[in-house]
Amino acid sequence: PLAMLEKMWAYGRYLLISSSREGGDPCHLYGLWCGEYRGFWAFHMVNENLQMIYWQALAGHMPELLLPVFDYVERQMDDYRLNARRIYGCRGIWIPAPTAPDSGLLKTIAPHIVHWTGAAGWIAQHYYDYYLYTDDREFLRNRALPFLREAALFYEDFLMTGDDGLYISCPSNSPENRPGNGAGGPKGTAMNATMDFAIAKEVLTRLVEGAAQEGLYAEEVAGWKDMIAKIPAYQVNADGAVREWMHPAYEDQYHHRHQSHLYPVFPGKEVTRETDPGLFAAFETALRKRLVVGLKEQTGWSLAHMSNLYARMGEADKALECLDLLARSAVINNFFTLHNDWRGMGIGLDMEWAPFQIDANMGMTAALQEMLLYSDPNMIRILPALPKRFLSGSAAGMLACGGYEVDIAWDRKNGTL
């Protein structure tokens, strides 16, 4: 029911406010509510989970809640530089998917952790978005751009140039998928994951933009522009879907919950229906193809991510359907979300146990906000994905790029939006 969704939206805000404050650590998958001597998810996982937890902060007009994330990674920069140097022989920083407050060093040798290089760049998205929403030029100059530069230094040394003059990303992993033809082994070590290039392009493009605005890094900007030119264009397969690996050796694997290759549409904003309608349609097709995984293998966080994707693509009722399914399958009596279908209702992944994890709570709040407001440096779109069941309502005090406060009200019964 809609009353439950409204309460879940407010609850997600409450949970983030309660577990993310100045001087503390970022909210992890348990927030403040572990209840176990050994917390199964009590660490920071940055191949989607930490990001999903904080997706709601900016549009929800709570940018200050991101500051513990920035403080956390900046405390561990020496560890990240050591990782980059010892594991890949590169300058800059390499952040492992799992970290904990005691150390940012690599602590697992699982291939899908070691061979995924996108964590620093994905966190960099939060840095630059914080600036875009707050217009805090001091933050941009002293914190955001230096962090983005560290991520770019890694790419300068890591990316290889192929015979065609374009970059190769290897080793590569598309969290946490593996190619459909079995290439890459059971943990998905491959080449040229689309997500690798999407994140690198975002980091470099924003560096060029921000450096020009602040008059920084004049001797490096030309090199970053050259790097952008060497990033291969997104590829479309025979099904009309954006490929997850941009290399002929790897076939797409639709049977998977992660949507890593859709990064340029969400959580990124590189590809929109207005800027490139043909490519945007290929991303839409890629999302539809993913439905082969079926409801019985969806989890709380995957339904939350899919809801955000549908909202970004303007598919309002499908976005709402994802949240309905999430509420039925992965929400317990106190409104905490679980990893999977804890009642065994057949509308989500069925496991012997269902670990609590807070990211779906936060992702649900973010998805509802995504239905109501989209903004980037060039556009503010009001009610971009308003479900038919949302007959009337209002949202006050939302935040858009540029620091604009947005109040929205609609009443379909009277024909007003």
N, C-alpha and C positions, 0 to 999 in steps of 0.2 A: 504493500500500500504506500501511497505517496507520503503519508504521515511518517512512516518508518524511514523513508529515504531522507526526509527533512531532518529527522532526529539523527540519522547516521552521518549526515553532512556536519551537523553541529558537533557530534561526538568525535569525528575525525579532527576537527579543529581543537577541541578540548585535549585530545590525546597528544597532539603535536605541541601545543602550548605547554602542557604539563611536563613533557619529556625533552624539551629543547629550549635551553635558556642560556643567557650570557654567562660565561665562565664555566659552563659544563661541557660534557661531550655531546656529540650529535645523538639524535634518537636512532637506536638500532631496532632490529626486528622484534624485540620484546618491549621496547620503550622502557618504562619503569616497572613493568609488571611481569617479572619472571616467575617467581613461585617455585623454582627448582634449585637444587644445590648446584647443578651443572646445566646452565642454560643452553639448550640445543642451538638456538639462533642468536645468542648474546654476543654478537660482534657486528661489525659494519661490512655489509656485502654490497659492493659497488658495481656489480654487473647488471643491476637494475633496482635492487631493493631500496638502498639508501636514496636513490634518485626518486623513486615513487613516493617514498615517505615525505619528501619535500616538494613534490610537484604543486601541492596546494598553496604553498606559502606566499607566493608573489601575487597571484590573482586574488587570493584571500586576504590581501592587505596585511600580511604579517612578515615583511621582508627581514625583520630583525631575527626571526627564528632561524635564518640561514647562517647567521654569524658563527654559531658553534661548529658548523661544518667547515667553514674557512679556517677558524682557529685550529681545529683538529688536524687538518691536512698540513697546515703550515708548521705545526709542531713536529711533524714527521718528515719534513722535506729532506733532511739528511739521509734518512732511511730510504726514501724513494730514489734519491740520486745514487745511493749505493746499489740498490736493486738494478737500476738502469746500467750502471757500469759493470757490475759483476755478472749479470745474466745475459746482457745483450751487447756489452762493450760500447754503450752509447752514452752521450751526454744527456742532460735533462733528467726527467723523472719517469719512473715506471712504478705505478701503484698496483699492487696485487688486488684481485677481486675481494678477498677477505682481509681486513685489518682489525686490530684491536688497540685500545688506548696505550698499551704498554709498548707497542712496536708496529712500525709500518713495513718491516722486512717480510720477504716471502717466507711463508711457513708451511707450504704444501707444495708437493711436486706433481700434483694432478695436471695432466696436459692441458685441460680446458681452463686451468688457472694460469699456468706458466705462459701459455701461448696466446693469451688475450691481452692486447696492448691498449685497449680503449678506455681504461678507467680514468686516467688523468684527464684526457680530453672531455670525457663525459662530465666529470666534476667541473671542468672549466666552463661548461655550459651554464652551470649555476652561478659561477663567478660573474660572467658577463651579463647574464640575465638580471642579476641583482642590480648591476649598474643601469641596465636599460629601464628597469622599473622604478628605480629610486633617483636616477640622474645624479648620483653621487660621484662627481668627477675625481675627488680625492681617492675614493675607493678604487676607481678605475685605474688611476695612475699608479698608486702605491701597492695595490693588492691584486686586482684582476689581471692587468696586463703582465706583470712579472710572473704570475702563475701560468698564464697562457704561453708565455715565452719559454718557460721550462718544459711544457708539454711539446712545444714546437721543436725545441732542441733535440728531443728524443726522435721525433720524426725525421729531422734532418739526417741523422745518422742511421736510423733503422730502415727507412724506405729505400728500396733498390730501384734502379732504372733499368727497364727492359730494353730489348732490341728496338722496340717501336717508340722509344723515348718516353714511355709512360711508366708510372711507378708500379712496383710489385710489393705487396705486403706479405711477408713470409718470415717465420711461421705466423699463422693467422687462425683465429677461432671466432665463430659467430655464436655468441652465448645462447643457450648451451646446446646448440644443435650440431648435427654432423651431416655431410652431404648424403643425398638419397641413393647414390650408386655405391655406397660403402667406402669410397675414397676418403682418406683422412683418418681411418681407424675409428675405434669405438668412442673416442673422446673428441673427435671433430677437429684434429689438427689439420689445417688446410692452407690455402693461399687465397689472398685477395677477398676476404670477407667484405661484403658491401659496407657493413657497419664501420670497418676500419677506415675506409676512405671517406665516409660521411662525416665521421668525427674529426678526422684530420683536416678535411676541407673547412669545417665549421671553425676549428681552432685557428687556422691560418687566415681565413677570411676576416674573422673578428680581430685578429692581431693587426692586420693591415689597416682595418677601419679605425680601431682604437688608437694605434700608434700615430696615424695621421692626425687624428683629433688632438692628441696630447703632445705632438711634436717629439715623440720618443723613437728610439731604435732606427734612426734614419739610415744607418749603414746596413741594416738587416732587412728592410722592407722589400727591396728589389728581389732578394733571394726568396722571401716568402711568396711573392707574386709568381716567381718562376716555379716554385713548388706547387702552387695551386694549378698552374697550367699543365702540370705533369700528372695530376690526379685523373684517372680514367673516368669517362662518363658512365653513368649508371646503365646497366644492361637489362634488356627485356628478353625473357625466354619465349619459347614457341607457344606457350599458353597465354602470352600477353601479360605476364607478371614480372615485376622486377626481380632479377636474380639475386639470390642470397650470397653467392660467391661469383666474383667476376673473373672466372677462369674456366676454359673449356673442359678441364679435367673433373669438374665438380657439378653434379646435377642437384637440382633443388629437392629439398626434403620438406614437403608440406606438413607432414605429420609431426608437428611440434608446437608447444605452447608459446615459446619465446617468439617475439616479433622484431628481432634485432635489426633486420635489413630495412624496416620501415622508419628508421631513425630520421631520415630527411623530412618526413611528414610530421611525425610525433615521436619523441618529444622535441625534435628539431623543427625548424620552420623554414627550411631551405626551399622545399618544393610545395607550392600551393596550386590550387585550381586556377588561380588568376595568372601566375607567373609561367606555368608550363602545364596546360590542361592535358596534353597527351601523356606526359610522364606521370602526372598525378593519377590518371586513370590506370596506369600500370601498377602504381602502388595500391590503388583500390582493389585491383584484381589479385594482387599478392595477398591482401588481407582476406579476401573471399576464399582463396585457395587454402588458406590456413584452417578453414572450418572443417577440413577433412579430419582433423584431430578429434572432433566430436565432443559432445557435452560430457561424456563419461570420463574424459581425461583432462577436463579443465580444473583449475584450482582457483582459490580466492584471488590471488594476485594476478593470474592470467586473465580472469574475467574483468578485473579492474583495469588492466592495461588495455584490453580490447575495447572496453567502454570509452576510454580516453581516445583511442584511435578512431572509433566510429564517430565520436563527437567532433574530432578535428576534421573528419571527412564530411561532416554535415549529415550523417546518417543518424538522426536524432532517436528514432524509435528503436533502432538496433542497439544504440548506446544504452538506452534505458533497459532494454531486455537483458543486457549483460549484468546490469546492477540488480535486476529482479532475480536472476539466476544466482548471483553471488549471495544475495540475502537469504535465499532458500537453502543454499547448500553449504555455506561456509561461515555463517554468523551464529554465535551461540547466545544464550539467554542474556548475558550482560553486554551484548553487542560487540564484543571482541570478534575479530575475524580469525579463521583458521586457514591452514594451508589447503585443506581438501574437504571433501564431502563427508563430514563427521557423522551424519545420520545414516549414510549408506542409501541415499534416496535415488541414486542412479542419475543424478544431474551434475556430477562432478567426480573427480578422481577418488576412487575408493581405496583406502589403505587400512592397515591394521590399527593405526593410530593417526591422529590429526594434530600436528604441532601448531600451537598458537604462533601467529606472526602478524605483526601490526600493519604491514605494508598495504594490505587490501583495505583496511580501514581508511588509510590516508589516500589511497588511490581512488576510492569511492568518492571522497570529498572532492578531490581534484577533478574527477569526471563530471560531477554535477556542475562545478564551476566552468568547466570547458564547454558545457552545453549553453551556458549563459553569456560567456564573454571570450572573445579571441582578440589578441592584440599583438602587433609587432611594430617595429619602428616606423612603418609606413601606413599602418591601418589599425583601426579599432572596429571590430565587428560585434554588434549587439545581437544576442540571441541567435548564434550561428547554428545551433542544433537543438531547438526547442521541441521536446516530444509532444505528440498530440494530446497525451494525458495531462500535460501541464496547462490546464485551461486558464488559470490566472495565478498571479503571484508577483513577488517583488524580491529584489536583492539590492541592498544598499551598501555603499562603502567598498565596493570591489576596486581593485587596482589594475591599471593598464600601463603598457609601456609609455615611458615619458613621465611617469608619476601622476597620471590623471586618475582622479577618483571617479568612479562610475556608479550611478544609481539606475536601476532598471525596474520597470513595472510593466506588466502585460495583463490583458483581460480579453481572451478570445471570445468570450460570451458576448461582449459588446463590440468586438471587432477592432480592438486597440492592442498594439504591441509597443 
